[in-house]
Amino acid sequence: MTEPRRYVLTGAPGAGKTTLIEALSRRGHLVIREAATDIIAARQAKGCAEPWQEPDFLDAVARLQRHRRLAADAHGGVQIHDRSPLCTLALARHLGRGVGPDLAAEIDWITSTGTYQPLVFLTAPLGFIRRTAARRISYAESLAFAQVHQEVYEAYGHRLVDVPPGSVRDRVALIEKHVPCPV
């Protein structure tokens, strides 16, 4: 089997990544869901109000990202990931937290192997943010967090494709101009 081609969709919280991932999935692309939101939901269901404050949160996200990447690799082909460990690194920097052993290992692995394609899709903020149980960030904080994402990906040698606000159809079309069609 050939090595999968893994693309990353990243950007500010509330920039429409999940909507784009769902639309890409409906169009036949193999998509890999974001890990942090699922960990937050699971831990909140167990009574933890702010799981992102727990010391092991970033490593838990990195472990789930790795698990999902490996599971998707069984399918090979082209993959579109809703965030990557570099996004988790951006979160660590945004929160002023250190990098734990699981996240460090994932960063080392992906940078030494070129796990993800050099081209990364940076979704631009939509001009507002909808707060959810997992997303308790203001719009201003979201903009600052998006800037950290951009800086991290550029520092690791990725080229960013800006996905500006617009209709889902237009945004998906922009992504599909750069990603091979699903088989």
Salt bridges, closest charged atoms under 4 A:
GLU3 OE2 - ARG6 NH2 2.98
GLU34 OE2 - ARG83 NE 3.26
ASP38 OD2 - ARG33 NH2 2.45
ASP38 OD2 - ARG68 NH2 2.54
GLU50 OE2 - ARG136 NH1 3.84
GLU54 OE1 - ARG43 NH1 2.46
ASP56 OD2 - ARG43 NH2 3.05
ASP73 OD2 - ARG6 NH2 2.82
ASP102 OD2 - ARG63 NH1 2.57
GLU106 OE2 - ARG66 NE 3.44
GLU106 OE1 - ARG69 NH2 3.12
GLU176 OE2 - ARG27 NE 2.89
GLU176 OE2 - HIS29 NE2 2.77
